[in-house]
């Protein structure tokens, strides 16, 4: 990087991957219900120390609001 700034990438995990898939489903494909379904299952199966758990729960809350 020529600017000298470091980019911090979020730690990868199966939950992070599912979170990204859910974002695409909800935002690009306008399938909020399916996004919520897959993300809910992934959150249920995730380890309690998964680094993506907070982000996934926050997005799941957003999806739940959008479905209401």
N, C-alpha and C positions, 0 to 999 in steps of 0.2 A: 504494500500500500504506500503510495507516494505521499499521502498527506500526513502520515505518521500516526493516524488514528487506528486503534485496534477495534475490530468488530467482534462483539461477543455473541456467539451463536448459542441458542438454548440447547441444553443437553437433550440428545435424541433418546426417544423411548417409544415403545409401541403406542402408548397413550398419546404422545405428541403427534405421531403419525396419524392416528385416528382423529385427533383434534383438527389437524390441517385438512383432512378429508371432509370432516363435518363442516368446516368453514366454506369449502368449495361447494358442497351440496346445498348449504343454506343460502349462500350469497350469489353464487354464479348460476346455480341450477334451480334456485328458488324452491328447494325441497326441504323446508324447515323440519317437517315431521320426520323424515328419514334421517336427517342430520341429528336430531335429538335422540332418535332411537339408537343409532350406532354409538353416539357419544355416551349415552346413559349406560349401555352395556360395557363400554371400555372403562368408564369411571368405576363401575362396580367391580371389575376384575383387576384394576390397577393396584399396585403396591402402595401402601400408605406413605411411603417416602418417595414416590415418583415425582420428579421435578416438574412435571407438566400438570400435576393434579389441581393446583390452584387455578391455572389458566383454563383447564377443561371444565371445572365446576363453574367458573365465572361465565364461560360461553354457554354452558348448559342452562344456567339461570336466564341468560339472554334469550336463548331459544324458547324456553318455557314461556317467557313473557310474550314473545312474538306469536306463539301458538294460542295464547289466551284471547 
